[in-house]
Amino acid sequence: MIEVDPKERFDDLRIHGNFVLVREYPKKEVSDGGLAIPDKARERRLAGWVVAIGDKVESPLQLGDTVLYSALAPWTIPELGNDIQMLRENDAALSIPKE
C-alpha cells in the first residue's frame, strides 16, 4: 500500500460541518500490457485517504483512513489539486482504519 502523509498541505484548512477531504487513489497510468492510458480513458477511483476532517464529523473517521465512496458523492476542489475530493461523512460507504 502507498504511504500517505495525512497532514500534507491541509493543516491550515478549516472544514466546517460534516465534510471530509479525501485524496483519491492514484489512477492507473499504464495498462497491464504496458500501453500508456490517456487521461480521459483512465478509470476514476472511488477510494482514497482521509486528509482532513470537518468539525462536526461524528463518525470514527480519522486522518489516514482509507474510504470507499459513491461516484456521485464527491466534489473535486481544483484549488487543492485534482486528486482531492470533498464528501459528506455519510457518503463514505466503507472505511478501513490506518494501521
Buried (B, 14 or more C-beta within 10 A) or exposed (E): EEEBEBEEEBEEEEBEEBBBBBBBBEEEEEEEEEEEEEEEEEEEBBBBBBBBBBEEBEEEBEBBBBBBBEEEBBEEBEEBEEBBBBBBBEBBEEBEEBE
